[in-house]
Structure formats: structure tokens, C-alpha cells
């Protein structure tokens, strides 16, 4: 299991995404799913974006994150609607 940490700025992005969404429940469900997937297996669940960053989609949301294998910690840096 990995610990998932959401960057402080991400909370305002989540709120903005939720407010702009046509289906707010889908946004909430996507955030929960992303959190659960990243807890279990963040490395193989994402796609490499650049050195040290990965992304994962759970419609209607994309999360950009990094993984610290030594600490078994995932940090979510960005969230956006897709």
C-alpha cells in the first residue's frame, strides 16, 4: 500500500473541476477511484509524462502525480477535467 498525498493546490483544482462539471457525482467518483488505484499500484497504473511524473485518467478527471518508492508515497500535483 502507498500513502497518497494531495498537494495543497490540488484541492482548489478539485473544487473548480467539481463546480464546472456537468456531472458532479462523476468527478467525486473519479477522485475516489484515482485515490484507490494510486494506493494499490501507482507505478503501473499511470503513464509516464516526464521524468518523475505520471498521469492517470479516470473520466472525467486526469491526475498528474509522482511516486516515491522508498517512502511508498504518491503525491498528486495536478487535477484537471478531461
Buried (B, 14 or more C-beta within 10 A) or exposed (E): EBEBBBBEEBEEBBEEBBEEBEEEEBBBBBBEBBBEBBBEEBEEBBEEBEEEBBBBEBEBBBBBBBBBEEEEBBBBBBBBBE
